């Protein structure tokens, strides 16, 4: 997949393309259906497909006080675009000046650059100054420039609206099962293992302390995670704690994973944690022995669940 990081006015004229537009934070199951449908339409017409997205997230620029916690890094989004079959990803740098463009000015440049013959968007997609552009704007424009506009209703498996905001709410509540249902896959954190306070080692459960890349975390608690790394061939069971270690009067948020049966030094290693199940919420224990006993119980419960799923 080719990737552009051109400003709107600086992109080279190309095309024609089958195009899709959106922020695509999380690239949830509705996003993937839209992307895959656009890619299939392009193949049918023997044309390349293009996804146009924005970085940073528009809200960061126009209303930073309402900035959402992002579910994915740009690199993750690009990987998902490629997996969905896109031939080109155009990442437009989102700036204050770009946010002030009228819908017609944006569409004029889109036509000049990509010459879209089809345009695919989610029904709730808004663009241009004050999000004045919507699917009615696109349909009117499409008739003028001979571009067929498809609007897609992004529906969750329960029939409700499917959005990145809904996924964030599920994760805030620690409901990783519901988040996975909405995403179409388990929520994942990626990052580098860094040195922590070594409290887990002293308790008999050494942990990998993750310097995570995503902004959105699942709610504080203990989770069964599937841990991926280039250091092993198959995913491993992890017991991941997200929280502030209240037993130790902690205030710094951390993501720490115990890997049963693993012995070795992971400092500097890249890990991906896929959140499969919540065991319990975070809580403060009266003493270290009570905490140690609970951790042992968490590990046993997590191992039993993992084995029952046939994930050994």
Beta strands, then each sheet from edge to edge (+ up, - down):
strand 1: 2-4
strand 2: 17-21
strand 3: 48-55
strand 4: 88-93
strand 5: 118-122
strand 6: 148-152
strand 7: 187-194
strand 8: 207-212
strand 9: 221-228
strand 10: 236-243
strand 11: 254-258
strand 12: 270-281
sheet 1: 1+ 4+ 3+ 2+ 5+ 6+
sheet 2: 7+ 8- 11+ 10- 9+ 12- 7+
end
